[in-house]
Amino acid sequence: MLRTRLAVLVATLAAGAAFLPAGATARVQQGAAAGALPLVARHSGLAEVAGALESEVDRPGLFSFEPGDGAVPRIAAGIDRLLSIDADERARLAGAVSAFVGREWTWRRAAADLLDAAT
């Protein structure tokens, strides 16, 4: 039973590794849109995604960790932090990040931003 519960909890998380090539932010955004709570390195575009989501739910540092030397314990702490959230709060957070992505990071908005930048 414990293994099943842990598997279900882990399935609700999305990890974005610091070494993923360009496009990693899109994968994290897509996971968040599906209600997966991300845990990503706090650098470049991943930091922007984490910062926006953390700001939306008013939980600084919840979805990110500092990369670099000693990152492994920080990743573990981040996973523990996310898994320690009770089911109701996790569902609320998942709904909030999903709604934020659906509202803020749409293809329509991306196209409009590109058109604005070109003019």
N, C-alpha and C positions, 0 to 999 in steps of 0.2 A: 504494500500500500504506500509506504514512504517513497519508494522508487517511482511509482506512478505519479504521486503528487509532485515530486521534484521534476519529473519530465514535463508535466503540464506547466509548472511554474517557469521552467527554462524556455519552453516553447513560446511564452508570452514576451520574451525578451529578444532584442535584436542587437547583435554586437557588430560594430564597425571597426575593423582593425586599422591601425595607423598606416599600414603598408599597402592598403588597397590603392589601385591606380585611380586616376580621375574618374568620376562617376560614383565614387563611394557615397557622396552626399545624397545622390539620387536614391541609392539603395536604402540608405537610412531613412530618408523621407518616405519612401514607399512602404517600408516596414512600419513606420509610425502611422502612416495613413491606414494601415491594416490593424492598428491598435497594439503593435509590439512596442514595448518601452525600450528605447535604445540605450546602449552604453558605448560611448565613442571617445577616442582620444581628443583632448582639448587642443587641437591645432588646425590651422587652415580652415577649409570649408566645413569640416566636421565640427570644429569649435563653434562656427556660426550657427549650424543646425542645432547643436546641443543648447547653445545659449538662447536661441529663440524658443525652443521647446521648454527649457527650464524657466524662462521668463513667463511663458504662457501659463504654466502651472504654479508659478511662484515658489519654485524649489531649486534654488541655485545649487549647482554641482550634482544634482540627482542623476543626470544622464551622461556624465562625462568624468574623465579622469585625466590627470596630468601625464603626458607621455615622457619617455626618456628613461634614464637610469632609474631602476627601482620601480618601474611601472607594474610589474607583475603583482605585488601586494596591493597596489592601488586598483588594479583591475579586479582582483579578488574582493576588495572592500566594496567596490561599485556593484559587483554582482550580489554580495551579501546585502547591501543597502536596498537594492531593488527587490530581492527575494524576501526581505523582512517586512515589506509593506503588506498589510492585510488585504485580502481578496477584494473587499468593497472599495478600498482606496485605490488599489491597482486598477480596478475596472473604471473608476472615475478618471484616473490619470490617462488610461488608454483612450477613453472617450474624448478627453480634452485634447490630447496630442493628435488624434485622428481628425477631430473637427478643425483644429488649427491648420493642419496640412491641407485639408480639403478647402479651406477658406483662403489660405495665404499662398500655397505653392501649387498652383494649377497650371496646366498647359496654356490656358487662356491668358493668365497673368504673365507667364514667361514670354509668350508671343508679344503681348502688349509692351513689356519691358524692352524686348529686342527692337521693336518698331520705334519706341521712344528713343532708344539709344542711337538708332540709325538716322534719326531726323534732327 
